[in-house]
Amino acid sequence: MKKGNIILKKILVAISVAIITFFLAGLAFSQKESLLLGLILMFVTLWTNEGLPIGITSLLPIILFPAFDILSTNAASVNYSKSIVFLFLGGFMIAIAVEKTGLHKIIANKIMSIFPSTLKGMIFALTVTSGILSSFLSNTTTALLLMPLALFLSENPKVKIRFALAIAYGASVGGIMTPIGTPPNLILMGLLEQHNLPAIPFFQWIKMVSPISIIMFCVVGYLLSLGTDNIKIKRDKSTHKISKDQKKVLYAIIGLIFILFINSPIQPFYSGLGLNEKGILLGFGLLMFAPPFSVLKWEDSKKIPYEIIFLFGAGFSVAAAFTATGLAQSIANYLLEITHLPPFLLILAISGLIALTSEITSNTALVSMMLPVIYEITVAGGLDIQLFMMVATISASYVFMLPIATPPNAIAMASGVMKVGDMAKFGFVLNIVGILLVSTIAHFLW
């Protein structure tokens, strides 16, 4: 009964937040836009205080958006079957195969034999390894592949949280280093081409954003290492002979990474294979069930964290509601009014707005929705189009507080080793640092 009262209080807090937000938003937005903002803040509160399970809260848009005439049931539910869902399915299948065969234990021991076995050394190693891989593979794929390995390095629950966040945050930090590291980067490149604007060459992109990533690697490693000086990591020095099933999964992962690398375009030098990465991941995931692999059985699919898939569906539904209610356009109109601000403050305002908004919806969905808005604002205001669109794109990936914000955050939450509050505690600090860092480098170096 006591537990039921606590849950009821958390739900009532979320509803109260929604009501207060609705009335405050009514001072600047229409009734329907205010309703949407109230509902979004209610979802965020429930995700954070866990008044309801994450998966249940993530399904609420299908019920509440039609109830408040924001989106129809079909328009809301279709967002739960976006193609990125199948990338997640494939990635989770591979991760389950790695865990089932125990391959992660062997690889984790190899990692520990290469890097310093101190906790701080491992946190920095995981962060940088995840970041470098994410600059060439997608940050989602990198997080899916590395997460099982990181979680095996320690049995300490506190350390598992740090390691999971090191993988997730490292993937986001490193994903911006190349145009192919994360979907928002590709969306920006496509939009530049659509408007006949000069594309940002591959190596120029790296030169522009590397200072941001390098500094953020250091900040992430330092922040996650705080308070861990007295925690020791035990290294397993015993030798483990690799089994037949482990070899099968290892060969599959090597083949997957090879195909992903040769599939990735490096403009203007190499156009890639042109295969859809989501199909590649799903294909390799399904291979785990079929000969000659036959590592997984259908019963193993029950381990897939479907609540994370629902979480992304909620994010895309929120993005669709932004457009349908006109809230995106209203925000754009307010942004247009601040174009008279000094350049640095304007960059800071756009970076902060995109970063904070991206916390409550998928960053891919947000960039798809907001970059055309930023384009119109910069054209109308006579501003540097590439500069502000680049700031918005990078800021959308530098969000660390909530699992809905980026795929790596969601994968860290799917690991089951942390609560949303654990992620929010570290993520809040990194969000502030990221906004200030992106704005400063954009203003003084770009």
C-alpha positions, -999 to 999 in steps of 0.1 A, spaced: 0 0 0 29 23 8 45 17 -25 12 23 -43 9 57 -25 44 67 -36 36 58 -72 3 77 -70 22 108 -57 46 106 -86 18 105 -111 0 134 -94 33 154 -95 35 148 -133 -1 158 -138 5 190 -117 35 198 -139 14 194 -170 -14 217 -157 11 244 -145 29 242 -179 -4 245 -198 -13 278 -180 22 293 -182 26 284 -219 -8 300 -226 9 333 -221 29 329 -253 13 300 -273 -21 289 -285 -43 265 -265 -34 235 -286 3 243 -285 1 248 -247 -17 215 -243 11 198 -262 38 214 -240 19 204 -209 17 168 -221 54 167 -230 64 180 -196 42 153 -180 59 126 -201 93 139 -191 84 140 -154 71 104 -155 102 92 -174 124 110 -147 105 101 -115 95 67 -129 59 71 -117 50 47 -145 73 22 -163 92 38 -192 74 16 -217 40 25 -204 47 63 -203 61 60 -239 28 46 -251 7 74 -236 10 97 -268 -11 71 -287 -39 76 -261 -35 113 -250 -27 130 -284 -60 119 -299 -78 126 -267 -67 162 -268 -71 165 -306 -33 170 -312 -28 140 -335 -51 112 -346 -45 77 -333 -31 66 -367 -9 97 -370 5 90 -335 9 52 -337 27 52 -371 57 68 -354 63 36 -335 73 17 -366 99 41 -380 128 23 -398 152 31 -369 132 6 -348 145 -22 -370 180 -10 -366 175 -13 -328 160 -48 -332 189 -61 -352 214 -45 -328 197 -59 -298 197 -94 -314 234 -92 -319 240 -80 -284 219 -108 -270 239 -133 -290 271 -118 -276 258 -121 -241 244 -156 -245 276 -171 -259 297 -152 -233 318 -136 -260 317 -103 -241 337 -119 -213 366 -128 -236 366 -94 -254 363 -75 -221 392 -93 -206 413 -85 -238 403 -48 -234 414 -48 -197 448 -63 -206 454 -34 -231 442 -4 -211 451 6 -175 430 -15 -150 423 16 -128 387 27 -128 396 61 -141 417 46 -169 389 23 -180 363 51 -180 385 72 -203 393 42 -225 357 33 -230 347 69 -237 374 74 -263 370 40 -279 332 45 -282 338 80 -296 364 70 -322 343 41 -335 312 64 -336 329 88 -359 329 62 -386 301 38 -376 268 52 -365 267 61 -328 237 38 -324 256 8 -338 287 15 -317 267 18 -285 249 -15 -292 281 -34 -299 301 -20 -270 275 -20 -242 276 -57 -233 314 -56 -232 315 -26 -209 290 -40 -184 310 -72 -179 341 -53 -167 327 -49 -132 301 -63 -109 299 -31 -89 264 -14 -97 279 21 -93 307 12 -117 283 -3 -142 264 30 -144 297 49 -151 308 24 -178 273 24 -195 273 62 -196 309 63 -208 298 42 -238 267 63 -244 283 97 -239 314 87 -258 293 77 -288 274 110 -288 306 131 -283 325 112 -311 295 109 -334 297 145 -345 334 142 -356 325 132 -391 295 138 -413 286 101 -412 288 96 -374 252 104 -365 219 109 -385 215 146 -377 249 152 -395 236 134 -426 203 154 -425 223 187 -424 244 176 -454 212 166 -473 196 200 -466 227 219 -477 226 200 -510 188 206 -513 193 244 -511 223 244 -534 246 255 -506 283 244 -505 288 210 -488 312 209 -459 341 187 -471 348 156 -450 382 167 -436 371 203 -431 342 190 -410 367 170 -388 389 201 -384 359 222 -373 344 199 -347 375 180 -334 383 207 -307 347 202 -294 350 164 -292 385 164 -277 375 188 -249 342 169 -243 360 135 -241 381 150 -213 350 165 -195 330 132 -198 359 111 -185 366 135 -156 330 138 -146 323 100 -147 355 94 -127 345 116 -98 340 98 -65 356 65 -77 391 68 -63 385 41 -37 369 16 -61 391 -12 -74 386 -32 -105 396 -69 -104 412 -82 -135 403 -118 -145 437 -132 -153 425 -167 -162 426 -177 -198 394 -186 -216 394 -208 -248 370 -194 -273 341 -217 -281 325 -226 -314 295 -204 -309 316 -175 -297 337 -178 -329 305 -177 -350 293 -145 -333 328 -129 -334 330 -136 -372 296 -121 -377 305 -89 -358 338 -86 -378 318 -90 -410 292 -65 -398 319 -39 -390 336 -45 -423 304 -40 -443 295 -9 -423 329 6 -429 329 0 -467 293 11 -468 301 45 -452 306 73 -478 336 96 -475 327 125 -498 341 135 -523 364 105 -524 342 75 -520 304 72 -523 300 40 -503 279 9 -512 246 27 -508 231 0 -485 207 10 -458 224 7 -425 191 -3 -407 187 -32 -431 223 -43 -425 219 -44 -387 185 -62 -389 200 -87 -414 229 -96 -392 206 -98 -362 183 -123 -380 214 -143 -390 219 -152 -354 187 -174 -356 197 -191 -389 223 -217 -400 252 -217 -400 250 -195 -369 219 -208 -350 230 -191 -318 196 -177 -309 162 -192 -305 129 -173 -307 127 -175 -269 158 -153 -267 139 -124 -284 120 -119 -251 152 -102 -238 148 -74 -264 141 -42 -244 109 -32 -262 103 -3 -238 132 15 -255 116 10 -289 84 25 -275 105 53 -261 117 63 -296 82 60 -309 71 85 -283 99 108 -294 89 107 -331 52 112 -320 62 144 -301 81 156 -332 51 150 -354 29 169 -329 53 198 -329 46 202 -366 9 194 -366 0 219 -338 21 247 -353 43 248 -323 75 244 -344 64 275 -365 56 294 -333 90 287 -319 105 298 -352 86 331 -351 100 338 -316 135 329 -328 131 354 -357 125 381 -331 158 375 -314 180 378 -345 189 413 -334 209 399 -305 247 401 -306 261 371 -326 274 352 -296 242 355 -277 222 344 -307 244 314 -312 241 306 -275 203 309 -277 199 286 -307 223 260 -292 205 261 -259 170 259 -274 179 229 -297 198 211 -270 170 214 -244 142 206 -270 162 176 -281 160 162 -246 123 156 -250 122 142 -285 145 122 -307 174 143 -319 170 129 -354 133 138 -355 141 173 -341 168 181 -366 145 170 -395 119 194 -381 140 223 -370 168 227 -396 144 239 -423 131 264 -397 167 276 -389 173 279 -426 143 302 -430 153 323 -400 189 328 -412 178 337 -447 152 362 -433 177 376 -408 206 378 -433 227 355 -411 254 329 -419 233 299 -429 259 272 -426 271 285 -392 237 284 -375 226 252 -391 259 236 -380 254 249 -344 219 235 -344 230 201 -357 259 196 -333 238 208 -303 211 183 -311 236 155 -306 251 169 -274 222 160 -251 229 137 -222 201 139 -197 172 118 -209 171 84 -227 147 97 -253 172 123 -265 196 101 -284 199 64 -294 231 59 -272 213 73 -242 184 49 -248 208 20 -252 224 28 -219 190 29 -202 181 -4 -219 211 -20 -201 190 -20 -170 218 -8 -147 206 27 -140 175 49 -134 167 80 -154 178 100 -124 213 86 -127 216 97 -163 200 131 -156 225 138 -127 255 135 -150 237 147 -181 227 181 -167 263 191 -162 273 178 -196 244 196 -213 255 230 -199 292 224 -208 282 212 -243 260 243 -250 287 267 -238 315 248 -257 297 245 -290 286 282 -288 321 294 -279 339 274 -306 313 283 -332 316 320 -325 354 323 -322 367 295 -346 340 289 -372 
